[in-house]
Amino acid sequence: MIRHDYSRVEPKRRANIDARKKQFAKAEFAQQHYDHRLNFYTLPPTAEITLEEFETWAINRLKVLSELEACSFRNRSPEETAEYMATILNKYLPLRSNSSRGANLQEERKRDHYSHFILRLAFSSTEELRKRFSHLETVLFRLRFREDDPRERQAFVKSLDIEWEEVSDDEKRSLHSQLLAAIGSKKDDPQDWFKVDWDRVPELVAQRKVLLKNGTAYVPAREQTSIVVADFTKRLDQALQLTSRALPRLDEDDRLSPILSHLSQSFTTPEASYSSSDASVSGLSAITAPTIDSLVQNFPLCMQNLHLTLRANSHLKHYARLQYTLFLKGIGLSLEECIIFWRQSFKLVTDEKFTKEYKYNIRHAYGDVGGDANRRGRGYTPYSCQKLLTEALPGPGQAHGCPYRTFSPDNLIGLLNRVGVKEKEVLKGVREDVGRQRYHVACNRVFEHVHGGEIKKVKEEGTWGAAELDTIVHPNTYFKRSWLLKHLGEGNAGIVGGGGKMEE
């Protein structure tokens, strides 16, 4: 993907090279042809792509892997995961079979190929990142393998040259009863069997789905998936180790290093951009300063915490004010109403002090002041979950950031209880998520608990699909989705009478 100069060979030496042994007998940066939908990613891509494609393809794949990880942490079954991921994959990483006869098959497979290797570079730096990447890529491969066209899948398997030995008819007869016992069957089963070393199918060994004999696992053909998937994981783990050794060479490339660093940061939680359309909520009338209290029940925990702290102290420090101001701006609060909101909230300060120390910062956040660049950009955009999770932790007296990351487990549970989340199983799941540093998963777990009835309804009615219910990675997305779910069927009911204030 990065062009190097291989042409510096002396003419005399070049003339004496045997044509049959030329390393680059074919086009050096030729486009690869993809015969199969599935890929073991054995050969790295060599054709050139733009930096924009480099980053965009990687971000799309990262979104898919993050959703797969979220499915795992939410204990979704393989069937539920496949159903949920269908829309996500079609949107971010489509990969159709040959039988679909689509016009863009080669382009889809190219993007899949390149995005895998780009993320392989981004996540090879540490053991933890390598393990997570390997696990999620394995989950993605298994999902695609099971969903693939049966004939194309078998053609792909044959192309792999996987080391396994087919059990002969004589051996099947000699082990007849033991093989039947291994698959829990009392009747003759005509299927084929394969022999592999037992450590290549640990999943099947753990589930007692194979016959073990002298360190060899006898695997029925119907469990072929496990052999292929195990081989995929083994090869990927080895490749990641090799990639990690090559990473120092990339430090000199100031084009790729920032992108790879950003991608590895995004593995904490995916980046999410804010769109002005997020402030437009169907049925929600114009938001004013007095109506904020009635909307807090639809806020994510980070903003609920800021609101509670503001109401308790009549004050927030700078970073908390900025975080909350941008969120309120993002849900549609105008600059004029935002100034009124903060002036009423800071009731212990004089008008003079408020104007001198606080009002300018509010106007600056909205792009009303602060220079041409700031005004052209209309101020700052609301913070995403990624920004809240990757910035420095708050100091004493500060309340900004993500509570799932900044609070101790006991204080976090106390805050959740205070906002009405008291179900023991949910709180137990939150503790586990936070312990694994999957903070955005904990937040989504709470969202799904609070809106469980509404989510079930829109799924049953088919009015919302996976794309509308994908993992939330932005506080403003949380608010918009929460409000819409809590006001299903109300049309343009607005916010008047839309739920009481939070407990203070």
N, C-alpha and C positions, 0 to 999 in steps of 0.2 A: 504493500500500500504506500510505502515511502520510497520514492525513486532514488536509487543509488547509481553511481557511475561505474559500470563494469567494463568500460571501453579502453581503460588504460593498460593495454597489452602491447608490447613491442611488436611491430609488423613481422619481424622474422619469427618470433615465437608463435604468433598467431597463425602463420603460414604452415608451421610444422605440426599443428594440433590435428590429431586424427578426427575426421568428421564424425566417425561413429561414436567418438567419446566426448564430443562437445557437450558441455554442461547445459548450454543454452541453445540446443539445436532447434528448439521451437521458439515462438515469440516469447520474449522475456516477460512481458506483462499482458499475456493473452487473457481474454475473458474465459472463465471456466464454464463448461457446459454441465448442467445438473440433470442426470438421468433419473434421479429419484427425489421424491419429496423429502424423505428422511435423510439425515446427514450425521455421520459420526465426527465430522469436523477434523478429519485427519490431516488434510492439506490446507495450509493457510492460503488466503486469497492473495493474488498478485496484481490484479488490475488496479488502475488508479481510480480514486474517488475524490470528491471535493471534501473540504473540511466540514462544510455544512451537512453533507450526507453522512460523514463520519459521526458527527454528534447527534444528528436527528435519528438515525437508525439505532444508535446505541441507546438513546433515551426511550425510544419506543419499546425496545426489548426489555429494558429495565422496568418499564411499567408492567409488562407481562409477568416478569419474574417476581415483582413486588406483590402483584395480585395473587400469584400462586402461593407465595409465602403467607399472605393474609388468610387464604383458604386453609392452609395447614394449621395456623394458629387458632382458627375458628372451628377446627375439628370437622370440617366438611368432608363428607364421604367422597370416594372417587367419582361416583355418579353425579353428586351435587357439584363437585369441582368442575367436571367436564361440562355440565350444563351452564354453570356460571361463567366459565372461561371462554365459551364459544364466541360470545359477542366481543369480549376483550381481545381475543386473538384475531378475530376478523377485522377489528378496527386498527390494531397496532402492529400485528405481525401475521398477516394472512399467508397461508401456505397450502395451496390446493394440490390435489392429486392429478396425475396425468389424465385420468378418465374425465376430469372436469373440462378438459380441452380449453382452458382459459388462455387468453392471449398474453398474459403477463406472468406465466409460470416461471420462466427463467429469471425475470426481474425479482419476483417474490423470493425465490430461492437464493438469489444473490444477496438480497438484503438480510435474509436469515443467516447466511454464511458469514457475511462481513460483521453484522452486529454481534454474533457470538464471539468472534475473535477480538473485536474491540473491547467488549466487556471482559474477556479473558485477560487482556492487558490491564484493564482498570482494577481487576479484583485478584491479581496474583501477588500483591505486595505483602500480605500477611496471611498467616495460617487460618485465622478466623474467616477472612474474606474468601479464601480459596475453598474452605469447607462449605460455606453458604452458597457460593456460586455453583460448585459441583453438585450440591444437593438439589438446588432449584433447576439447574439445567437437566438433571436426571429426571426430575418430576415432569418437566416440559416434554422431554423426549418420550417418556412412558405414555404420557397423555396422547401425544401425536401417534405413537406406535400403535396404540389400541384403536385409535380412530381411523387409521389408514385403510385404504382399499386393500382387501386380503391378498389379491394377486400381486399388487405392487409391493406390498409389505414383504412377501416371500421372495420376490425378485431382489429386493434390497438386502434381505438377510443373506441370500446366496452370494451377493457381491462382497460381503464382509470378510469372508474367509475366516470365520470364527473357529477356534480350535475346540471341536467337540467330536465325539466318536459315536456313531450310530450303533445301538445294541443289536447284535445279530439275532436271527431267529432262534438259533440253538441256545444262546444265552437267555433269551426271553423265556424259552421253555423251561430251562433249568431253574430260573428264578420266578417262575409263574406266580406262585402263591404270594411271595414276598412283594412282587411288583403290584399285585392287586391290593394287598394290604396297605401299601404305601399311598395309594390313591383312594382308599376307603371303598373299594368296590368288591362285590362277591361274584360278579359275572365277568366273562371274558371281555377284554377290551382290546380291539385290534390296533389301537394307535401305536405310533412309533415311540421309541425311547432313545435318549441320548445319555452319554456318559461324560461327565466333567469332574474336575477336582472339586471337592465339597466347598472349599472356600470361595469358589466363584459364584455360588448361589446361596449366600448366607440367609437371605430372606426366605427361601423355600425350606432350608434346613430348620430355621426357627419355627416355621409354620407346620413342619412335619409333613411336607407334601412330596418328599422324595425318599428313595431308598438309599441308605448309606451303607457302604460295604468297602472295607479296607481303604478308607479315605476317598472313595469315589462316590459321587452322587449320581444316581440313576433318575433322570428327569423325564417325565412324560412330555410328549410333543405339545400338549395344550398349555404347558408351562414354559414354552419357549421364550415368552416375553421376558421372564426373569433372567434367563441366560444372556439375552441380547442386552438388556438394560444394565446388568452387572458388568458386562464387558464395556459398555459405553462409559460407565462411571470409572472403571479401572483406567481406561485409556485417557479420559479427561483428567483424572487426578495426576497421572504421570506427566501429561502435557502442561498442566498448571505449574508443576514443580520446575520444569524446564523454562517456562515463561518467566517465573520469578527470578531466575538467574540472569535472564537477559534484560530485565527491567532497567538496571543502571545505565544501559546504553541509550535509553530513551530520554534520560534527564537532559541531554544536550539539545533536544528538539523542543524549542520554546513554543511551537505550534500545538503539539499534542499534549504536553505535560499538564497545562491548565485544564484541558478538556477531561483528561483521565482523572485528574484530581477531583474535578467537579462530579464526575460519574461515581467515584468511590464514595464521596460524601453523600450522594443521592441514594446510596444503598441503605443509609439509616432510615430514610423515608423518601419517597419519590418527590421530585420538585413539581410544583403546580403553579402555573402562571395564573394571574388574576385577570379576568376580563370584565369590562364594564357591564356586560350582559348579566354578570352575577349579581349586580345590584338591582336588576329588574326582576321582581318576583310577582308572578301573576296573582291578582287578588289582594296584594298588599298595598294599601294606600300610602300616601306620602308620610314618611317617618318624621316626627318632630321630637324635640327634647323631652316633653312630658310622657311620650309613649315608650321611651326606652325601657322603663321598669317593667312594662307589660310584655316586652319581647325577650327579656333576659332568659326565660325558660327555654328559648330556642337557641341560646348561645352555646358554643362548646365550653368545656370546663375552664379553659384558659381565660376566656372572656368573662365567664361567670365569676371566677376568682377575682379578676380585676374590678368588676362591678361591686362585689361584696366588700372588697377592701376599700373602695372609694366611698361607699355608703357608710362604712364603719368609721373611717378616719377623715372623711371630707377632704381627702388629698391622695394623690398618687405621685411617685417620683417620676423623673423625666422619661426613662425608657418604658415604663408602664403606661404613662400618658400617651406616648407616641404609638405604642402597640395598640392601645384601645382606640385612640383617635382614628388611626388608619382602618381599623376594623369597622368602626361606626361609619366612616366615610364609604367603606366598601359595601355596606348594606343599604346605602342610599340616604344617609343623613347629610343634609346640605351644610355648607360652611357656616351660614348664619345660625342654623339650629344647633350646630355643634358648639359654637361659641356660647350660646345660651345654655346648653347642657353643662358645659364645664363651669360656667360662671355660677350656675345654681348649685352645682355639686361642691364647689370650693367656697362654701358659705362662710367659712371662718376667716377669709382674707378680704381685704378692702378692695374696692373697685380700682383704686390706683395701683395697688400691688398686682392685681390680676392682669390689668392692661399692660403693665410694665414687664412682668415676668412670665406670663403664660399665653396671652392672646396671640402674640407674634408667632410662637411655635405652632399654634393651631392653624393659623393662616399659611404658614410655611409648609405644613404637611399637605395642605390642600392645593399648593401651588399658587396661592394668591400673592405671595411675596417671595423674595429669595433669588432674584436674578432671572435672566431670560431662559436659561436651560431648565430651571425648575418650573417656570410658568409654562413653557412649551410642553413639558412632560406632565403638567397638571399635578405636580407634587409627587409624593411618594405613593407607591402601591401598597395595599394591605399585605402584611407578612404571611407567608405560607408556613405550614408545619415544619418544613425542612429548615427554614430560617430560624424558627423558634428553637429547634432541636440541635442546631449546630453552632449557636452563638454561646458566648461565655455565660456561665451560671450567674444568677442574680446574687448580689451581696446582701448584707444585713439591711432590713427595712425596705428592700425592693420586692416587687410582686410580679415582675414581668416574666415571660418565658412560658414553658409548658409545665403545668403542675405534675403531670405523669412523670416528668423527668426531674423536676426540681424539688418536689415534696418527698419527705420520708414516707415509707409505706403506711405507717399509722396515720400521719397527717393527711395523706391522700385519701385514705378510707374515710376519715372524718369529714373531709370536704365533700366527698361523694354522698355521704349520709346527709349532709347539710342541704344538698341540692336535690335530695329525694331518691337517690340510688342506694337501696338497702338490701337488695336480694343477695343472699350469701354466696350463691354459685357465681354470680356476676362479679362480686368483689373478689372472690377467690381467683377467678380468671384474670382479673385486672392485676392482682399481685403477681401472678405467673408471667403475664405479659411484661410488666415493668421489670421483673427480675431478669428477663431475657433482653431487656432494653428495646422492646418492641412497643414504643410509646404510642405510636399512631394506631397500632392494632388495639391497644387498651382503649383508646378513645373511640374507635369504631365499635368495639364490644359494648361500651356504654350506650352509644347511639342506637345500636340494634336492640338493646334491652328497652330503652326508653320508648322507642318507636316500633316495638315488635308487632303490635296489632295492626298498625297502619301498613307496615312493610308487607305483612302477610296478605292484607287486603289488596294492595296494588299488584302483588304477584299473582294472586288468584284471578283478578280481573284482567290481568295482562296489560294494564295501563302503564306500568313501569317495567322496563327490562333490566338486564345486567348493567348496561351502560349508565342507566340512571341511578343504579344502586352500587356502583363500584366503590372501592375503598376511598374514604374521604381523606384528603391530604392538604386541605386548606380550611381555616376557620370560617371563611365566608361561604364556602360550599356547605359546611356543616349547618350554618344558619339557614341558608336558602332551602336546603333539603328538609331540614327539621320543620320549618314553617309550612312548607307545602304539604308535608305529610300530616301535620296536626290540623290542617284546615282543608282536608279533602272534601270536595263537593260543595264548598261554600261560595264558589264563584268569586265575585268581587266584594266579599264580606268586609274586607279591610281589617284593621287591627283593633277597632273599638271593641272593648270588652273581651279582648283576646287572651284571657288568662290573667290571674292576679300577679302580684309582686312576689319576688323571692323572699324567703325567710331571711331576715337580717340579724 
